[in-house]
Amino acid sequence: MSDRVKTTRSYDSPRRREQAAATRRSILDAAQRLFEGQGYAATTMEAIADDAGVALKTVYVAFETKSGLLRALWHLLLRGDEDDAPMGQRAWYRELLEEPDPERQLRLMARTSRLVKLRAAALMEVIRSAAPADPDIGALWSRIQSDFYDIQRPIAEMLHEKNALRPGLDVDRAADILWTLNHPNVWQLLVGGRGWTPEQYERWFGDAVCAQLLKGSNGEGGIRTLESG
């Protein structure tokens, strides 16, 4: 009898995990629709549960709080999946760090910026707007900005090691420039506010960081984007 129970549980557990993962993703999808559609403050956990077609208790068991749900959604959209691997271990970031050519390295960064912001820019604006009124969301927004800086500083350090930075430009200033040009507010101004296409943003960002950082570059030579290069 015990062997049969053990076998049944072993057989059922993968399906239970799949069902739990599907339920979690349904909740995250519903939260994204509502947060981006009506803002953080106006979105309730009850509304998310209704939109996802699950019990309210299920939402609380999975995420505990609304801010916890927003944080989980942010991590999903930033990474593109629910893998817990830190950013520094992800293949795209390793490719970026290991690229030997300084201009191509920055163009790779521009492409990555476009892809991440296509997934996450709308939610970043939700987080930014909610930050002043909610301490938890304020802490998340501060963490997002510091994480963006931490991702970009190694690029500045590597450009310095390659002797590729413009004369008089040190690592601190180069990292500040990268962080500023790659800031989500810039995407919102150009793509959200001025109607630029994501591809136009990528080209401009690549040109701008090359012109600002690289020795002997005006940002207009070489490859314009990775796709057209």
PyMOL commands that set and color helices and strands:
alter all, ss='L'
color gray80, all
select helices_A, chain A and resi 2-38+45-52+56-63+66-79+87-89+91-98+102-133+135-161+171-181+184-193+198-213
alter helices_A, ss='H'
color red, helices_A
deselect
rebuild
show_as cartoon
